[in-house]
Structures are given as structure tokens and as C-alpha cells.
Amino acid sequence: MAKKDKAWLHRHETDPYVQKARAEGYRSRSVYKLLEMHERFNLFARGQTVVDLGAAPGGWSQVASRLVGESGRVIATDILEMDPIAGVDFVCGDFAEEAVVQRIEHLIAGAVVAVVISDMAPNLSGVKAIDQPRSMYLVDLAIDLASNILKPGGSLVVKCFEGEGIQTVRDQVKGAFGKVRNFKPAASRGKSREIYLLAEGFKG
């Protein structure tokens, strides 16, 4: 194993959020980002329908399903397969493709979508000039789908990376929602440029 891979593995295995996720039965450390956002901004409520984009391995879907309860629904999608989660309907495929969008819409089946969440990120190369446009593309996809399925007044949570194009995205979201916040959860690694845009009050 390469030295840098050993260093990453050591950081990962000793990460307190990784250890906590394992102890509490969550599939990823990123659940604590979503939980913090919910605790701060009250994102979810019982009975809501939630759509989770780029859901695998399923940590955010686990959180959303628990918070909306048995009367709510979570519809998750990813290009990767995901092990089943009780209360979560899963669509495997690229939601940039119309056929996948149609499958998601079929599952929504006329329900009112209250929240769209996206923790998607590209496979990072380490080259900012490559990674940032890839990230912005995924953000654009999430915003576009959310704009087509969210109810008026609904909310969007989407991962972004600070850098070129981020202000354009902020302006785009501000035009479609009543309130937009920038938020960096405590579970985000210190050196990471990731932030989350929390948009509330979709204008429809």
C-alpha cells in the first residue's frame, strides 16, 4: 500500500465521526452533517416526502427516513447500487437521463415533495480546474431536478465546493427560493472546501 494511502486509511479509521457512525449503525460519517443541519434549521418533519440525490451508500437516506417517520417517504437515487433501507424507495441510474427521471417521478406518484437533498460530489482528481466544473455540473443537475419536483415552499440542501462558479450557483438558487444559507457543518473536514447551500421557500 502506498504511503499516502496508508496515511488516508489511518485518518479515516481514527476519525471520530467514522467511529461514531459505526457505533450508531449509520452507513457514512456524512450523516452528522445532515443531522446538524436538521438540528439547526429544522429541515424535516413527519409525513414529508423527501428525494435524496446521489444517495449511496445511504447514510442521508437513513437519517431522512427516520425523521419523516412511517407516514413519510424517501425516494433515493444513485448511479451506484445501494443496499435496501426500510422506508426508502431506490432508483439506480443517472438522473441526468430522462428515463431515470421518469422512474423517480413514477415513485413520487403525485405526492408533494417537501425536501430535496444532495450530498453528491465528483470523484476528485486533486486538480481544482477539473474538479470544480465537475462539482458545479452535479449542483446544476440537483437544482434543475429540484425545480421540477419540489412543492412551493419546499427546501433544497445541496453540497457545493467554494471556487469558480459558486457565486453563479448562489445567485441561481436565490432567484428560486425565498431564503438561502451557506453552511459548513462541524463534520466537514477542516481542509475541505465543501459547503452546503440550504434553500428554503421554493417559489415554484
Summary of the structure (lengths in Angstrom):
residues: 204
radius of gyration: 16.6
end to end distance: 51.1
largest distance: 52.0
contacts: 627
relative contact order: 0.13
helix: 42%
strand: 25%
